[in-house]
Amino acid sequence: MRTPRPQIREAVLTAAERQFRAQGFRAASLEEIARDAGLTKGAVYSNFRGKDALFIAVLERHVAGAIVRYQSGLDAGAETDRIDALAAFLAQAAIDDAPWSAAFAEFALHATRSPEVSQALADVRGRLRREVIELLRPIVDGGAASDVRLEHAAILFVALGNGLTLESMSDRSRVDKALYKEALERLLA
């Protein structure tokens, strides 16, 4: 009995994320990803045009999960300080997602060499920013921020998370919840 295509796609995405986290973007190969998924390289190619397209698909899935986790971080702080709850979430995510962040940084540099890949990455990041805008809308400027202010806050929020995560990877002792909270308070006040 043949495995349904959605199950194959899901197996490839799961294996690819594991390999990208473990090996980085460049070092991960489609052969290793296929082997990890228990499939052939042909099964990978029947679902994705190549490694760039596969990484973009993993990134889309990762972004969707991050939005859910961001929302959970905000919801956890609904009764108390939402910025404090979000800072705690981001500080923990910097530790948990460090291998993914390294692979993403590597891919982002790779994407600058291909207009098509760069555009695909920009599209995914644009969707992330739109989601972050909605998460930040009730917080920024006490809920009274303009659309331009929210767009800027979302870009800075994502950049803050990326930058502090990279800093944390090089020296975890220098980046903690208090630093995230200070940065978020300055950004969102």
ROZA-170706 format. One record per residue (C-alpha): residue number from 0; residue in one letter; x, y, z negated. Coordinates in nm, 4 decimals, decimal comma. Layout:
BEGIN
gukol NUM	zakol A	xx X	yy Y	zz Z;
...
REM end
This chain:
BEGIN
gukol 0	zakol M	xx 0,0000	yy 0,0000	zz 0,0000;
gukol 1	zakol R	xx 0,1361	yy 0,3422	zz 0,0992;
gukol 2	zakol T	xx 0,1931	yy 0,6098	zz -0,1607;
gukol 3	zakol P	xx -0,0317	yy 0,9123	zz -0,0959;
gukol 4	zakol R	xx 0,1495	yy 1,2153	zz 0,0459;
gukol 5	zakol P	xx 0,0697	yy 1,4428	zz -0,2547;
gukol 6	zakol Q	xx 0,2320	yy 1,1888	zz -0,4880;
gukol 7	zakol I	xx 0,5412	yy 1,1718	zz -0,2676;
gukol 8	zakol R	xx 0,5621	yy 1,5506	zz -0,2582;
gukol 9	zakol E	xx 0,5291	yy 1,5701	zz -0,6362;
gukol 10	zakol A	xx 0,7990	yy 1,3041	zz -0,6837;
gukol 11	zakol V	xx 1,0338	yy 1,4978	zz -0,4544;
gukol 12	zakol L	xx 0,9667	yy 1,8274	zz -0,6352;
gukol 13	zakol T	xx 1,0253	yy 1,6704	zz -0,9763;
gukol 14	zakol A	xx 1,3472	yy 1,5006	zz -0,8648;
gukol 15	zakol A	xx 1,4657	yy 1,8165	zz -0,6896;
gukol 16	zakol E	xx 1,4164	yy 2,0297	zz -0,9991;
gukol 17	zakol R	xx 1,6081	yy 1,7724	zz -1,2051;
gukol 18	zakol Q	xx 1,8941	yy 1,7696	zz -0,9524;
gukol 19	zakol F	xx 1,9046	yy 2,1492	zz -0,9144;
gukol 20	zakol R	xx 1,9159	yy 2,1857	zz -1,2937;
gukol 21	zakol A	xx 2,1883	yy 1,9237	zz -1,3281;
gukol 22	zakol Q	xx 2,4005	yy 1,9994	zz -1,0205;
gukol 23	zakol G	xx 2,3139	yy 2,3535	zz -0,9129;
gukol 24	zakol F	xx 2,1766	yy 2,4475	zz -0,5736;
gukol 25	zakol R	xx 2,4862	yy 2,3876	zz -0,3613;
gukol 26	zakol A	xx 2,5979	yy 2,0610	zz -0,5181;
gukol 27	zakol A	xx 2,2547	yy 1,8971	zz -0,5193;
gukol 28	zakol S	xx 2,2061	yy 1,6943	zz -0,2030;
gukol 29	zakol L	xx 1,8911	yy 1,5776	zz -0,0322;
gukol 30	zakol E	xx 2,0284	yy 1,2221	zz -0,0532;
gukol 31	zakol E	xx 2,0592	yy 1,2469	zz -0,4339;
gukol 32	zakol I	xx 1,7155	yy 1,4047	zz -0,4602;
gukol 33	zakol A	xx 1,5611	yy 1,1273	zz -0,2499;
gukol 34	zakol R	xx 1,7383	yy 0,8616	zz -0,4550;
gukol 35	zakol D	xx 1,6263	yy 1,0272	zz -0,7809;
gukol 36	zakol A	xx 1,2664	yy 1,0276	zz -0,6509;
gukol 37	zakol G	xx 1,2935	yy 0,6634	zz -0,5447;
gukol 38	zakol L	xx 1,2370	yy 0,7624	zz -0,1822;
gukol 39	zakol T	xx 1,4253	yy 0,7876	zz 0,1443;
gukol 40	zakol K	xx 1,5792	yy 1,1062	zz 0,2789;
gukol 41	zakol G	xx 1,3194	yy 1,0835	zz 0,5562;
gukol 42	zakol A	xx 1,0429	yy 1,1104	zz 0,2952;
gukol 43	zakol V	xx 1,2020	yy 1,4337	zz 0,1733;
gukol 44	zakol Y	xx 1,2211	yy 1,5725	zz 0,5284;
gukol 45	zakol S	xx 0,8625	yy 1,4706	zz 0,5998;
gukol 46	zakol N	xx 0,7569	yy 1,7083	zz 0,3211;
gukol 47	zakol F	xx 1,0196	yy 1,9842	zz 0,3428;
gukol 48	zakol R	xx 1,2192	yy 2,1308	zz 0,6348;
gukol 49	zakol G	xx 1,5417	yy 2,1234	zz 0,4363;
gukol 50	zakol K	xx 1,7069	yy 2,2086	zz 0,1087;
gukol 51	zakol D	xx 1,6171	yy 2,5792	zz 0,1295;
gukol 52	zakol A	xx 1,2467	yy 2,5030	zz 0,1749;
gukol 53	zakol L	xx 1,2633	yy 2,2448	zz -0,1035;
gukol 54	zakol F	xx 1,4231	yy 2,4927	zz -0,3429;
gukol 55	zakol I	xx 1,1575	yy 2,7530	zz -0,2588;
gukol 56	zakol A	xx 0,8842	yy 2,4950	zz -0,3330;
gukol 57	zakol V	xx 1,0486	yy 2,4058	zz -0,6654;
gukol 58	zakol L	xx 1,0806	yy 2,7770	zz -0,7417;
gukol 59	zakol E	xx 0,7099	yy 2,8316	zz -0,6699;
gukol 60	zakol R	xx 0,6230	yy 2,5509	zz -0,9099;
gukol 61	zakol H	xx 0,8661	yy 2,6873	zz -1,1668;
gukol 62	zakol V	xx 0,7196	yy 3,0390	zz -1,1374;
gukol 63	zakol A	xx 0,3660	yy 2,9045	zz -1,1873;
gukol 64	zakol G	xx 0,4806	yy 2,7246	zz -1,5017;
gukol 65	zakol A	xx 0,6642	yy 3,0334	zz -1,6258;
gukol 66	zakol I	xx 0,3490	yy 3,2432	zz -1,5909;
gukol 67	zakol V	xx 0,1539	yy 2,9944	zz -1,7997;
gukol 68	zakol R	xx 0,4314	yy 2,9958	zz -2,0602;
gukol 69	zakol Y	xx 0,4505	yy 3,3794	zz -2,0573;
gukol 70	zakol Q	xx 0,0748	yy 3,3940	zz -2,1124;
gukol 71	zakol S	xx 0,1047	yy 3,1478	zz -2,3987;
gukol 72	zakol G	xx 0,3743	yy 3,3666	zz -2,5513;
gukol 73	zakol L	xx 0,1469	yy 3,6680	zz -2,5299;
gukol 74	zakol D	xx -0,1573	yy 3,4803	zz -2,6557;
gukol 75	zakol A	xx 0,0431	yy 3,3540	zz -2,9531;
gukol 76	zakol G	xx 0,1084	yy 3,7163	zz -3,0455;
gukol 77	zakol A	xx -0,2477	yy 3,8390	zz -2,9906;
gukol 78	zakol E	xx -0,3175	yy 3,8527	zz -3,3624;
gukol 79	zakol T	xx 0,0214	yy 3,9961	zz -3,4531;
gukol 80	zakol D	xx 0,2856	yy 4,1793	zz -3,2536;
gukol 81	zakol R	xx 0,2583	yy 4,0783	zz -2,8869;
gukol 82	zakol I	xx 0,6029	yy 4,2144	zz -2,8070;
gukol 83	zakol D	xx 0,7531	yy 4,0133	zz -3,0926;
gukol 84	zakol A	xx 0,5819	yy 3,6974	zz -2,9646;
gukol 85	zakol L	xx 0,7000	yy 3,7636	zz -2,6099;
gukol 86	zakol A	xx 1,0556	yy 3,8339	zz -2,7304;
gukol 87	zakol A	xx 1,0598	yy 3,5028	zz -2,9189;
gukol 88	zakol F	xx 0,9340	yy 3,3247	zz -2,6097;
gukol 89	zakol L	xx 1,1931	yy 3,4869	zz -2,3807;
gukol 90	zakol A	xx 1,4787	yy 3,4146	zz -2,6218;
gukol 91	zakol Q	xx 1,3817	yy 3,0470	zz -2,6337;
gukol 92	zakol A	xx 1,3304	yy 3,0338	zz -2,2577;
gukol 93	zakol A	xx 1,6835	yy 3,1712	zz -2,2085;
gukol 94	zakol I	xx 1,8122	yy 2,8595	zz -2,3830;
gukol 95	zakol D	xx 1,5684	yy 2,6092	zz -2,2350;
gukol 96	zakol D	xx 1,5916	yy 2,7410	zz -1,8783;
gukol 97	zakol A	xx 1,9662	yy 2,8130	zz -1,8639;
gukol 98	zakol P	xx 2,0394	yy 2,5331	zz -1,6135;
gukol 99	zakol W	xx 1,7515	yy 2,6472	zz -1,3925;
gukol 100	zakol S	xx 1,8624	yy 3,0103	zz -1,4172;
gukol 101	zakol A	xx 2,2106	yy 2,9145	zz -1,3007;
gukol 102	zakol A	xx 2,0679	yy 2,7258	zz -1,0009;
gukol 103	zakol F	xx 1,8370	yy 3,0185	zz -0,9229;
gukol 104	zakol A	xx 2,1243	yy 3,2688	zz -0,9329;
gukol 105	zakol E	xx 2,3213	yy 3,0467	zz -0,6967;
gukol 106	zakol F	xx 2,0228	yy 3,0199	zz -0,4594;
gukol 107	zakol A	xx 1,9564	yy 3,3950	zz -0,4713;
gukol 108	zakol L	xx 2,3135	yy 3,4600	zz -0,3539;
gukol 109	zakol H	xx 2,2743	yy 3,1939	zz -0,0857;
gukol 110	zakol A	xx 1,9486	yy 3,3556	zz 0,0328;
gukol 111	zakol T	xx 2,1224	yy 3,6854	zz 0,1060;
gukol 112	zakol R	xx 2,2912	yy 3,5168	zz 0,4032;
gukol 113	zakol S	xx 1,9671	yy 3,4192	zz 0,5757;
gukol 114	zakol P	xx 1,6886	yy 3,6670	zz 0,6507;
gukol 115	zakol E	xx 1,4286	yy 3,3875	zz 0,6647;
gukol 116	zakol V	xx 1,5312	yy 3,2400	zz 0,3281;
gukol 117	zakol S	xx 1,5647	yy 3,5872	zz 0,1785;
gukol 118	zakol Q	xx 1,2091	yy 3,6695	zz 0,2868;
gukol 119	zakol A	xx 1,0734	yy 3,3435	zz 0,1436;
gukol 120	zakol L	xx 1,2469	yy 3,4211	zz -0,1864;
gukol 121	zakol A	xx 1,1108	yy 3,7772	zz -0,1836;
gukol 122	zakol D	xx 0,7590	yy 3,6398	zz -0,1272;
gukol 123	zakol V	xx 0,7826	yy 3,4089	zz -0,4296;
gukol 124	zakol R	xx 0,9308	yy 3,6839	zz -0,6439;
gukol 125	zakol G	xx 0,6533	yy 3,9195	zz -0,5295;
gukol 126	zakol R	xx 0,3905	yy 3,6726	zz -0,6502;
gukol 127	zakol L	xx 0,5734	yy 3,6489	zz -0,9828;
gukol 128	zakol R	xx 0,5761	yy 4,0284	zz -1,0165;
gukol 129	zakol R	xx 0,2011	yy 4,0486	zz -0,9473;
gukol 130	zakol E	xx 0,1374	yy 3,7918	zz -1,2191;
gukol 131	zakol V	xx 0,3701	yy 3,9709	zz -1,4607;
gukol 132	zakol I	xx 0,1887	yy 4,2984	zz -1,3910;
gukol 133	zakol E	xx -0,1354	yy 4,1404	zz -1,5088;
gukol 134	zakol L	xx 0,0348	yy 4,0003	zz -1,8177;
gukol 135	zakol L	xx 0,1839	yy 4,3385	zz -1,9011;
gukol 136	zakol R	xx -0,1205	yy 4,5522	zz -1,8145;
gukol 137	zakol P	xx -0,2667	yy 4,5540	zz -2,1689;
gukol 138	zakol I	xx 0,0741	yy 4,6187	zz -2,3286;
gukol 139	zakol V	xx 0,2504	yy 4,8826	zz -2,1178;
gukol 140	zakol D	xx 0,1832	yy 5,2357	zz -2,2385;
gukol 141	zakol G	xx -0,0912	yy 5,1056	zz -2,4662;
gukol 142	zakol G	xx -0,2881	yy 4,9703	zz -2,1690;
gukol 143	zakol A	xx -0,2981	yy 5,3065	zz -1,9897;
gukol 144	zakol A	xx -0,0113	yy 5,2583	zz -1,7430;
gukol 145	zakol S	xx -0,0461	yy 5,3538	zz -1,3783;
gukol 146	zakol D	xx -0,0025	yy 5,0933	zz -1,1055;
gukol 147	zakol V	xx 0,3398	yy 5,2389	zz -1,0198;
gukol 148	zakol R	xx 0,4484	yy 5,2218	zz -1,3858;
gukol 149	zakol L	xx 0,3253	yy 4,8608	zz -1,4072;
gukol 150	zakol E	xx 0,5136	yy 4,7657	zz -1,0887;
gukol 151	zakol H	xx 0,8320	yy 4,9164	zz -1,2292;
gukol 152	zakol A	xx 0,7754	yy 4,7511	zz -1,5679;
gukol 153	zakol A	xx 0,7276	yy 4,4117	zz -1,4007;
gukol 154	zakol I	xx 1,0481	yy 4,4458	zz -1,1970;
gukol 155	zakol L	xx 1,2400	yy 4,5516	zz -1,5068;
gukol 156	zakol F	xx 1,0790	yy 4,2755	zz -1,7156;
gukol 157	zakol V	xx 1,1925	yy 4,0076	zz -1,4693;
gukol 158	zakol A	xx 1,5376	yy 4,1660	zz -1,4370;
gukol 159	zakol L	xx 1,5660	yy 4,1868	zz -1,8145;
gukol 160	zakol G	xx 1,4805	yy 3,8196	zz -1,8518;
gukol 161	zakol N	xx 1,7239	yy 3,7170	zz -1,5779;
gukol 162	zakol G	xx 2,0047	yy 3,9383	zz -1,7032;
gukol 163	zakol L	xx 1,9792	yy 3,8472	zz -2,0693;
gukol 164	zakol T	xx 1,9520	yy 3,4798	zz -1,9769;
gukol 165	zakol L	xx 2,2801	yy 3,5047	zz -1,7839;
gukol 166	zakol E	xx 2,4377	yy 3,6876	zz -2,0787;
gukol 167	zakol S	xx 2,3093	yy 3,4174	zz -2,3125;
gukol 168	zakol M	xx 2,4674	yy 3,1502	zz -2,0951;
gukol 169	zakol S	xx 2,8099	yy 3,3068	zz -2,1400;
gukol 170	zakol D	xx 2,7728	yy 3,3892	zz -2,5125;
gukol 171	zakol R	xx 2,4574	yy 3,2684	zz -2,6831;
gukol 172	zakol S	xx 2,5561	yy 3,4336	zz -3,0123;
gukol 173	zakol R	xx 2,5187	yy 3,7814	zz -2,8585;
gukol 174	zakol V	xx 2,1660	yy 3,7380	zz -2,7210;
gukol 175	zakol D	xx 1,8823	yy 3,6641	zz -2,9606;
gukol 176	zakol K	xx 1,5167	yy 3,7411	zz -3,0236;
gukol 177	zakol A	xx 1,6025	yy 4,0765	zz -3,1824;
gukol 178	zakol L	xx 1,7847	yy 4,1909	zz -2,8673;
gukol 179	zakol Y	xx 1,4931	yy 4,0842	zz -2,6453;
gukol 180	zakol K	xx 1,2501	yy 4,2634	zz -2,8756;
gukol 181	zakol E	xx 1,4542	yy 4,5846	zz -2,8713;
gukol 182	zakol A	xx 1,4748	yy 4,5749	zz -2,4917;
gukol 183	zakol L	xx 1,1026	yy 4,4989	zz -2,4522;
gukol 184	zakol E	xx 1,0010	yy 4,7759	zz -2,6921;
gukol 185	zakol R	xx 1,2057	yy 5,0261	zz -2,4937;
gukol 186	zakol L	xx 1,0721	yy 4,8974	zz -2,1634;
gukol 187	zakol L	xx 0,7051	yy 4,8667	zz -2,2528;
gukol 188	zakol A	xx 0,6480	yy 5,1541	zz -2,4974;
REM end
